[in-house]
Amino acid sequence: MGKLDGRVVVITGAARGQGEQEARLFVAEGAKVLLGDVLDDLGEALAKELGGDSAKYVHLDVSQEADWVSAIEAGKEAFGKIDGLVNNAGILRFNELVDTPLEEFQQVVQVNQVGAFLGIKHTAPAIAEAGGGTIVNTASYTALTGMAVVGAYAATKAAILGLTRVAAMELARKKIRVNAMCPGAIDTPMSNPAQLDPNADPTEMSAALNDLYKKLVPLERVGKPEEVAKLALFLSSDDSSYITGQPFVIDGGWLAGVSIF
Ligand SMILES: NC(=O)c1ccc[n+]([C@@H]2O[C@H](COP(=O)([O-])OP(=O)(O)OC[C@H]3O[C@@H](n4cnc5c(N)ncnc54)[C@H](O)[C@@H]3O)[C@@H](O)[C@H]2O)c1
């Protein structure tokens, strides 16, 4: 028995990183997954590896409403219904606020915030039609605390917590639970770009990240995308049946307080 037997879950940004690990874990737990991303080659390859009975890839730029409409249709056609969503896609840009070009700020809002809104808007009616289900939004520790040079990103992640609470209130009577994850530093291409550089050594970079986070994080290491996937599983399964509208921090204790060690 898997924890997601019989479920059909849309996962955005599923071609790599946390979304990829969520897809792998959800399929292992019995779900069928509709994978959306803009990295079509990677997404197609993952869906193929997971098998056509369990996974389908669609090109889904989360900032584009038309893409959502066709993705939901494709998901229903492939698997008969949709009863879950993990709003995972996101982008990060580094700039102090006074140096941030307006276009960059708007791009981050368009993907992270508008993308999450469109995901809720277009998936919730399908989940309601299926009799209820779950939505998990990926925010960040930067939704809860400040960090220099990620102003646009932090603003969108705080907005995702607002969306989560309102969606939980509005969708509870449709039997849809909505929660958010606030990961700390997680070892994916977003925080470890060496994973994308064929000339770099990602293991060396992971070790460097660990050295950095040893000083900042009580658990003394960077997090793994597989660990965030387990939280997404908890929030998507019946194990969290009485939980909605909440942010869940997964950060190795980073936000717990000021470390003096
Ligand atoms: N890595 C971290 O340290 C960290 C920390 C906190 C929160 N997060 C959040 O976790 C989520 C997953 O990030 P990750 O760490 O796996 O990084 P990642 O960069 O490896 O993965 C992000 C995925 O989103 C996809 N994506 C980007 N723009 C898209 C768009 N317009 N439409 C559809 N897909 C798009 C990318 O192609 C990629 O596959 C993001 O929302 C990110 O903000 C990451």
The ligand as a Gaussian input file, in Angstrom:
#p B3LYP/6-31G(d) Opt

LIG

0 1
 N       17.142000      25.163000      -3.434000
 C       16.874000      25.906000      -2.392000
 O       17.764000      26.204000      -1.582000
 C       15.456000      26.393000      -2.140000
 C       15.163000      26.943000      -0.879000
 C       13.864000      27.378000      -0.617000
 C       12.884000      27.254000      -1.583000
 N       13.198000      26.733000      -2.805000
 C       12.117000      26.623000      -3.779000
 O       11.951000      25.265000      -4.120000
 C       11.380000      25.168000      -5.438000
 C       12.170000      24.178000      -6.268000
 O       13.461000      24.697000      -6.508000
 P       14.765000      23.769000      -6.632000
 O       15.561000      23.992000      -5.410000
 O       14.380000      22.406000      -6.995000
 O       15.511000      24.534000      -7.825000
 P       15.731000      24.146000      -9.373000
 O       16.191000      25.396000     -10.008000
 O       16.578000      22.943000      -9.458000
 O       14.281000      23.710000      -9.880000
 C       13.295000      24.639000     -10.275000
 C       12.504000      24.021000     -11.414000
 O       11.489000      24.965000     -11.790000
 C       11.482000      25.040000     -13.208000
 N       10.931000      26.312000     -13.680000
 C       11.512000      27.533000     -13.682000
 N       10.702000      28.429000     -14.258000
 C        9.570000      27.769000     -14.628000
 C        8.376000      28.143000     -15.266000
 N        8.163000      29.405000     -15.669000
 N        7.427000      27.194000     -15.480000
 C        7.644000      25.910000     -15.096000
 N        8.769000      25.489000     -14.507000
 C        9.730000      26.412000     -14.274000
 C       12.941000      24.865000     -13.604000
 O       13.067000      24.544000     -14.971000
 C       13.366000      23.754000     -12.657000
 O       13.109000      22.487000     -13.178000
 C       11.372000      26.591000      -5.986000
 O       10.080000      27.145000      -5.818000
 C       12.363000      27.308000      -5.098000
 O       12.116000      28.688000      -5.040000
 C       14.470000      26.295000      -3.102000

